[in-house]
Amino acid sequence: MQPIHVLLLIIIYFGILVFVSYLTGKEDSNDSFFKANKSSPWYLVAFGMIGASLSGVTFISVPGDVGANMFGYMQVVFGYLFGYIVIAFVLMPVYYKINVTSIYEYLGSRFGIVSHKTGAAFFFVSRVLGSAFRLFLVASVLHEFVFKYWHFPFPITVIISVLLILIYTYRGGIKTVVWTDTIQTLLMLLALVVTIVLIYQQMGWGLGDFIGSESIKQYDKIFFFDDILAKNHFIKQFIGGMFIAICMTGLDQDMMQKNLTCKSLKDAQKNMLSFSVVLVFVNFVFLLLGALLFVYANSKGIGIPTIDGVVKTDLLYPEIALNSNLGLPVAIFFTLGLIAAAYSSADSALTSLTTSFCIDFLNIENRELRTQKSTRKKVHLAMGTLMVVVIICFYYVLNQNVISGILTVAGYTYGPLLGLFSFGILSKTKVKDKWVPYIAIASVALCYFIANIPSEYIGGYKFGYELLLVNGLFTFLGLVLIRSKKD
């Protein structure tokens, strides 16, 4: 598949999203941009959230991770499932009860204005870094296999990617995102199915041949109970996954903003539960695809791509889809799935960052009505510019698997949010509001120090995703120390 063909697919796909944006963005009001007028069907939100949760990370990085960690990522995914149950029955009732636009308004009502700003600031850092990680991965693939052909520098590829997203979210915001996420999820799942089917055909396998073959046995280990000190032990991965789901979905304005567009709490809960069950199955199929890719690459003599001499397993899927003999259908659906992966995470991220900055920092709802819309649009453009800068920085400094990078960052930035919300929901105690930012920053610093202690100094123990829970616990205990005597 030639780069010009990929470019044509991008243009067609982008044209479809612009058309959807035109239909959903006619109202162009802040209520529509921030809340979708509270009119989104729950099943539409649930299906679209699958694509937003998968993003380019699952689409490319999870299959690539199979080579090093086998199916161990499923331990994290099982934790996700329990985390989503907590979100549905603990967090969502709180958000719907006080009718928030930004979920960090809860911290303001519970503790005070400083806590509100602190929570919003940690989300802002978390979402900028997390979304930049995701879009960086997809932009790298588009650059390597498409724009590099015309000698475009990487920053230009990033600018084009973000500019396209800004155009179709500029008016409709979250109302547009709810509908475009549905299209993007469908394309990602089609790419997954088409790739698996055609690899099966190339290898001459029947439906169940690979599952029961010797080839898959070197990759199919899911549960790791051997060494409690290791990062991949089941308990660490499961608990880490549970709290990652609670934080990166339930305490994240990006993911919760879509849920808050449902008509009622009951609809939002149905959306969350159905989405979580389907997501477990979809993640397993992506890991199955990863094993297939490695087996296929070995049988066909396809090397794992490298960049500047560094092996990049993240690029194995695009290498096989675009440069092997699987045929044009795989190349087309992979490209569409890749583009969908880029937009499904980045469009909602830009929308949620705009929402949070407008509501949490600018108090836009208290400003003059005639300036509210123009302020929102300026902030939206500023968020897009910030994303471009961060992604370009990643290009020069990132040297690890992207899925690992995202979850590592989450351990530091979402921990204070976990502590703040937990303390707010599980207790009725007030705190000295002005001290909250210092507690949050101290928790992150303490966690960073602990995580970097050489493992031989702590009996060979290696911290994994459970660091998020430790971080939240430090924040919780810190809030206990600054509790107020006032009722």
URFENVEN-V707279 format. One record per residue. SS is DSSP state (@ for helix, = for strand, . for the rest). Layout:
# URFENVEN-V707279
ss=SS
ss=SS
This chain:
# URFENVEN-V707279
ss=.
ss=.
ss=@
ss=@
ss=@
ss=@
ss=@
ss=@
ss=@
ss=@
ss=@
ss=@
ss=@
ss=@
ss=@
ss=@
ss=@
ss=@
ss=@
ss=@
ss=@
ss=@
ss=@
ss=@
ss=.
ss=.
ss=.
ss=.
ss=.
ss=@
ss=@
ss=@
ss=@
ss=@
ss=@
ss=@
ss=@
ss=@
ss=.
ss==
ss=.
ss=@
ss=@
ss=@
ss=@
ss=@
ss=@
ss=@
ss=@
ss=@
ss=@
ss=@
ss=@
ss=@
ss=@
ss=@
ss=@
ss=@
ss=@
ss=@
ss=@
ss=@
ss=@
ss=@
ss=@
ss=@
ss=@
ss=@
ss=@
ss=.
ss=.
ss=.
ss=@
ss=@
ss=@
ss=@
ss=@
ss=@
ss=@
ss=@
ss=@
ss=@
ss=@
ss=@
ss=@
ss=@
ss=@
ss=@
ss=@
ss=@
ss=@
ss=@
ss=@
ss=@
ss=@
ss=@
ss=@
ss=@
ss=.
ss=.
ss=.
ss=.
ss=.
ss=.
ss=@
ss=@
ss=@
ss=@
ss=@
ss=@
ss=.
ss=.
ss=@
ss=@
ss=@
ss=@
ss=@
ss=@
ss=@
ss=@
ss=@
ss=@
ss=@
ss=@
ss=@
ss=@
ss=@
ss=@
ss=@
ss=@
ss=@
ss=@
ss=@
ss=@
ss=@
ss=@
ss=@
ss=@
ss=@
ss=@
ss=@
ss=@
ss=@
ss=@
ss=@
ss=.
ss=@
ss=@
ss=@
ss=@
ss=.
ss=.
ss=.
ss=@
ss=@
ss=@
ss=@
ss=@
ss=@
ss=@
ss=@
ss=@
ss=@
ss=@
ss=@
ss=@
ss=@
ss=@
ss=@
ss=.
ss=.
ss=.
ss=.
ss=@
ss=@
ss=@
ss=@
ss=@
ss=@
ss=@
ss=@
ss=@
ss=@
ss=@
ss=@
ss=@
ss=@
ss=@
ss=@
ss=@
ss=@
ss=@
ss=@
ss=@
ss=@
ss=@
ss=@
ss=@
ss=@
ss=@
ss=@
ss=@
ss=@
ss=.
ss=.
ss=.
ss=.
ss=.
ss=.
ss=.
ss=.
ss=.
ss=.
ss=.
ss=@
ss=@
ss=@
ss=@
ss=.
ss=.
ss=.
ss=.
ss=.
ss=.
ss=.
ss=.
ss=.
ss=.
ss=.
ss=.
ss=.
ss=.
ss=.
ss=@
ss=@
ss=@
ss=@
ss=@
ss=@
ss=@
ss=@
ss=@
ss=@
ss=@
ss=@
ss=@
ss=@
ss=@
ss=@
ss=@
ss=.
ss=.
ss=@
ss=@
ss=@
ss=@
ss=@
ss=@
ss=@
ss=.
ss=.
ss==
ss=.
ss=.
ss=@
ss=@
ss=@
ss=@
ss=@
ss=@
ss=@
ss=@
ss=@
ss=@
ss=@
ss=@
ss=@
ss=@
ss=@
ss=@
ss=@
ss=@
ss=@
ss=@
ss=@
ss=@
ss=@
ss=@
ss=@
ss=@
ss=@
ss=@
ss=@
ss=@
ss=@
ss=@
ss=@
ss=@
ss=@
ss=@
ss=.
ss=.
ss=.
ss=.
ss=.
ss==
ss==
ss=.
ss=.
ss==
ss==
ss=.
ss=@
ss=@
ss=@
ss=@
ss=@
ss=@
ss=@
ss=@
ss=@
ss=@
ss=@
ss=.
ss=.
ss=.
ss=.
ss=@
ss=@
ss=@
ss=@
ss=@
ss=@
ss=@
ss=@
ss=@
ss=@
ss=@
ss=@
ss=@
ss=@
ss=@
ss=@
ss=@
ss=@
ss=@
ss=@
ss=@
ss=@
ss=@
ss=@
ss=@
ss=@
ss=@
ss=@
ss=@
ss=@
ss=@
ss=@
ss=@
ss=@
ss=.
ss=.
ss=@
ss=@
ss=@
ss=.
ss=.
ss=@
ss=@
ss=@
ss=@
ss=@
ss=@
ss=@
ss=@
ss=@
ss=@
ss=@
ss=@
ss=@
ss=@
ss=@
ss=@
ss=@
ss=@
ss=@
ss=@
ss=@
ss=@
ss=@
ss=@
ss=@
ss=@
ss=@
ss=@
ss=@
ss=.
ss=.
ss=.
ss=.
ss=@
ss=@
ss=@
ss=@
ss=@
ss=@
ss=@
ss=@
ss=@
ss=@
ss=@
ss=@
ss=.
ss=@
ss=@
ss=@
ss=@
ss=@
ss=@
ss=@
ss=@
ss=@
ss=@
ss=@
ss=@
ss=.
ss=.
ss=.
ss=.
ss==
ss=.
ss=@
ss=@
ss=@
ss=@
ss=@
ss=@
ss=@
ss=@
ss=@
ss=@
ss=@
ss=@
ss=@
ss=@
ss=@
ss=@
ss=@
ss=@
ss=@
ss=.
ss=.
ss=.
ss=@
ss=@
ss=@
ss=@
ss=.
ss=.
ss=.
ss=.
ss=.
ss=.
ss=.
ss=.
ss=@
ss=@
ss=@
ss=@
ss=@
ss=@
ss=@
ss=@
ss=@
ss=@
ss=@
ss=@
ss=@
ss=@
ss=@
ss=.
ss==
ss=.
ss=.
ss=.
ss=.
